[in-house]
Amino acid sequence: MPQQFVEDYTMLYQGKWQQNWNPYQKTGDNGDFVRQTSQFRSQVTHDGRDYGFKAEPGRYHLYLAKICPWASRTLMARALLGLEDVISVSFVEPFLTDKGWRFGNYPGAGPDPLHNFQHVHELYTHADAQVTGRATVPILWDKQRDTLVNNESADILKMLNSVFAPLGTRPINLRPEPQLNELDALNDDLYHRLNNGVYRAGFAKSQTAYDAAVDDVFSALDDMEVRLNQRRFLLGENLTEADIRLFVTLVRFDAAYHGLFKCNRRTLASYANLSHYLERIYQLPGIAETVDLDHIKAGYYSVKALNPTGIIPTGPELNWRAAS
Ligand SMILES: N[C@@H](CCC(=O)N[C@@H](CS)C(=O)NCC(=O)O)C(=O)O
């Protein structure tokens, strides 16, 4: 979560919006970023058992930001499973304001279609008037009960692939049973070294923390490059959840993490296997539409703590449409 706001960040405390207040967002002893945990963890089930949220077409909505890799995971899974007509979606503007994510008219963003709220934090207090925590995306929203179901992308991914998948048009399994242990271990590793590693590099408060994060990032990229010597996807011939998790970081790498987050030992473009893999996934049906480089660049480069002038670099030139 845009750990960008390690210093002057914003959040809800007992239902009230707070600016420049930092009770939860910690920096570790080494100056490294410590990520908060998500607070809404209800599950949608086949029959509504346990939480009262039943998987039904048209009932749920995803509130997302296209800049956000965690939100983009869920958008990718929705496309891969053919759930576009089952779960509706809307996008906030790419900049985090002093009131957090904002709905608006920035190209590729839009209003809150359900309540016409101005900011994402209003969704949180609508669901729980006493909520404490950051107002993050993604959000899985139940239109029927008009409440927030879950704000943890890892949970949402699993729900899309389990209870929602039978409602979709593309019968694929992103979490194949025989490979679950390997998949979850890889997901975990990717999260620590790469998905969150780039943020640990970008928002490091000490040279030591930065050095360690960058080592993690490039050791992970090196390992994945080798892994892809023999495979189309990380676990073999079929795309799984691990590929979604890797893709969302790769697609932001040269545009944002290489420059702004100082992950500049190498460009992603210099990795042959990873570049072909990125193109291969980008060219799958519905995936290019989940990637908005304008939102990615405008959003990341608007982080004042890292880029006080707000100038957005013109490059790099990226073209994943090229045949792989
Ligand atoms: N654990 C969450 C993290 C989501 C997250 O960090 N989202 C960021 C955007 S990339 C956010 O909304 N940040 C707003 C804030 O921290 O105030 C998930 O994976 O769903």
The ligand as an SDF file (V2000), in Angstrom:
LIG
                    3D

 20 19  0  0  0  0  0  0  0  0999 V2000
   -3.1860   -5.8590    1.4150 N   0  0  0  0  0  0  0  0  0  0  0  0
   -3.8010   -5.0720    0.4760 C   0  0  0  0  0  0  0  0  0  0  0  0
   -2.9320   -3.9080    0.0520 C   0  0  0  0  0  0  0  0  0  0  0  0
   -3.6280   -3.0110   -0.9120 C   0  0  0  0  0  0  0  0  0  0  0  0
   -2.8940   -1.6830   -1.0470 C   0  0  0  0  0  0  0  0  0  0  0  0
   -1.8320   -1.4830   -0.4660 O   0  0  0  0  0  0  0  0  0  0  0  0
   -3.4530   -0.7630   -1.8350 N   0  0  0  0  0  0  0  0  0  0  0  0
   -2.8760    0.5500   -1.9740 C   0  0  0  0  0  0  0  0  0  0  0  0
   -2.7920    0.9630   -3.4150 C   0  0  0  0  0  0  0  0  0  0  0  0
   -1.5120    0.1300   -4.3000 S   0  0  0  0  0  0  0  0  0  0  0  0
   -3.7690    1.5810   -1.3040 C   0  0  0  0  0  0  0  0  0  0  0  0
   -4.9510    1.5730   -1.5210 O   0  0  0  0  0  0  0  0  0  0  0  0
   -3.1800    2.4950   -0.5260 N   0  0  0  0  0  0  0  0  0  0  0  0
   -3.8800    3.5800    0.0600 C   0  0  0  0  0  0  0  0  0  0  0  0
   -3.3160    3.9290    1.4130 C   0  0  0  0  0  0  0  0  0  0  0  0
   -2.4890    3.1510    1.9040 O   0  0  0  0  0  0  0  0  0  0  0  0
   -3.7180    4.9450    1.9610 O   0  0  0  0  0  0  0  0  0  0  0  0
   -4.1380   -5.9440   -0.7050 C   0  0  0  0  0  0  0  0  0  0  0  0
   -3.2490   -6.6300   -1.2380 O   0  0  0  0  0  0  0  0  0  0  0  0
   -5.2980   -5.9390   -1.0810 O   0  0  0  0  0  0  0  0  0  0  0  0
  1  2  1  0
  2  3  1  0
  2 18  1  0
  3  4  1  0
  4  5  1  0
  5  6  2  0
  5  7  1  0
  7  8  1  0
  8  9  1  0
  8 11  1  0
  9 10  1  0
 11 12  2  0
 11 13  1  0
 13 14  1  0
 14 15  1  0
 15 16  2  0
 15 17  1  0
 18 19  2  0
 18 20  1  0
M  END
$$$$
